Amino acid sequence: MFQSSMLPYGNAIKSLLPDNEVLFGVKDGVLSREEGGGEVDAAHVGGVIQEDSPSDGGVISRSDNGLEKSDRIIHGIVSLEGKSQEEPIEFNKAPAPEVFDNRVKNGFPLASGTGGSIDQIAEKGHQISQNSSLELNGSSNFKEEENVENWNRANLELSENVKDVPLKDFAILEDDTKVMSRRRRNKKPQWSSPRDCDKEIIDAKFKIINAPASLADKDLYAPVFRNVSKFIRSYELMEKTLKVYVYKDGTKPIFHQPILKGLYASEGWFMKLLEGNKHFVVKNPEKAHLFYMPFSSRMLEYTLYVPNSHNRTKLRQFVKGYTETIAAKYPFWNRTGGADHFVAACHDWALYETRHHMENSIKALCNADVTIGFKIGRDVSLPETYIRYARNPLRDLGGKPPSKRNILAFYAGNSHGYLRPTLLNYWKGKDPDMRIYGLLPASVSKKMNYMQHMKSSKYCLCPKGFEVNSPRVVEAIFYECVPVIISDNFVPPLFEILNWEAFSVIVAEKDIPNLKNILLSIPEAKYMEMQLAVMKVQRHFLWHARPVKYDLFHMLLHSIWHSRVFQIQRQ
């Protein structure tokens, strides 16, 4: 039976929704959107990356440094130390605005009682002193000025320690249906007073909810949107209203260094294009609706992680220190508890690195897994785009017309995780209509390489690897092949805006044995509709050196704006 209308996110997703907000129905472990339903996004495992060329099968190989899934998920939390259970991290609520005193540093008042940062971060492999992590309960006598200064000095030392590390793997260039809202459970934003910026967002929310159904744009294909009229109004208001402040703190390579090539390029392209944007970015933070924290999760791993150590504490502590420094140095974080701050991170470990100390912030993440911390309605599913050519990210765009796509389904890649071996066990070499491989054999790639297979297939399989997300989802759209997503608990990219039922097939992991029948049960007319929708939605997943309307840069920024608009509460 045709299953594209059913989303297999599992029962875990229901527990994440706010009280009295039933947006999804769960039946037999498969989640489906109900009347007036809401929306939902993804990532993969880090470590050492090998990026093969399309002629080698287009395979992306990642090492998880010996960590198996059982090592990473224990009792519902992520364990990264190889222990039976991770020691909980305490994070106390930011102080109320009244605690601001009259001290000033760099033109901004400092928050009394806010915690400190990392005292020292030495070169790669050096242990962080236990005394360097300051508490946030106000009991520390450590002064904020010293804390900020120490973190900045440590960050500078870090950048100097790694400045000679070869970056040969990276290309660095110049240049709603119903809208979802999510109430934070334990921590409420701490308003200083209703600012004009906040009033503008609340006003925008009212205008979006009441957008006339007659709104249309000839450049948009309505079937791929949940509610195209509301999207148009929201997008217009974003262009007219949104202002973003980008923090200047932090030094390269972890900060302000966009990586534009490879598996984690999405975070780099967004960083590059936003930092260079003059329409949305403002120099005066008092005029900002949102605050961007421009660090690279990929460079954080590359710089601080000790290979095969199975210990990512240093990465988390570094991000924690950065967040505490921002909170101590400027008044903006404490004003909302970080709810108007956001990051864009594509590395698989980003969920771990930002947990607790960025709990209220908007996180645009590739690893959009609802079972390990991705929050629907607040977080944004960042599309994982594998960029092969940084100077021309649109190279090889497109594919064959439907009439010339003679392969029913295609997959080639490494056997990462538990799901891909199952897929190969059932289908590898079993059916000529199902071109399912592990690594693409040389004898096959000589006749038709990985890219040519995707351009010649009706359906491109996108099974999860170590983590729920896969770059093949966007890759399939890039080559105009209908993506078949096989990854329970995965929130597809830009889910709060896009209607994935229109241009993809989502199959529950348990249905792999019946995969061919599922695909063959889709009427040809329905396939043609989906393939057309893939071609129409493609524009929303493309990076441009100079951003264009409705491209991925604007769609991602819009989803972040959308999240903030429907989280903010009227005072």
Secondary structure, DSSP 8 states (H G I E B T S, - for coil): ---TT-B---THHHHTS-TT---EEEETTEEEE-TT----------SSEEE--GGGTS-EEE--TT--HHHHEETTEE--SSSSS-----------GGGEEEEEETTEEEETT-----S---STT----GGGS--SSS-----HHHHHHHHHHHHHHHHHHTTTS--TT---------------SS-----SS--HHHHHHHHHHHHHHT--TT---TTS-GGGBS-HHHHHHHHHHHHHH--EEE-----TTTBS----SBTTHHHHHHHHHHHT-SSSB-S-GGG-SEEE--B-HHHHHHHH--TT----HHHHHHHHHHHHHHHHH-SHHHHHTTTTEEEEE-STTHHHHHTTTTTTSEEEES--BTTTT--TTTSEE-----BS-TT-TTTT-----GGG--EEEEE-----TTHHHHHHHHHTTT-TTEEE-SS--HHHHTTS-HHHHHHHEEEEEEE--SSS--THHHHHHHTT-EEEEE-TTB--TTTTTB-GGGT-EE--GGGGGGHHHHHHTS-HHHHHHHHHHHHHHGGGG---SS--TTSHHHHHHHHHHHHHHTT----
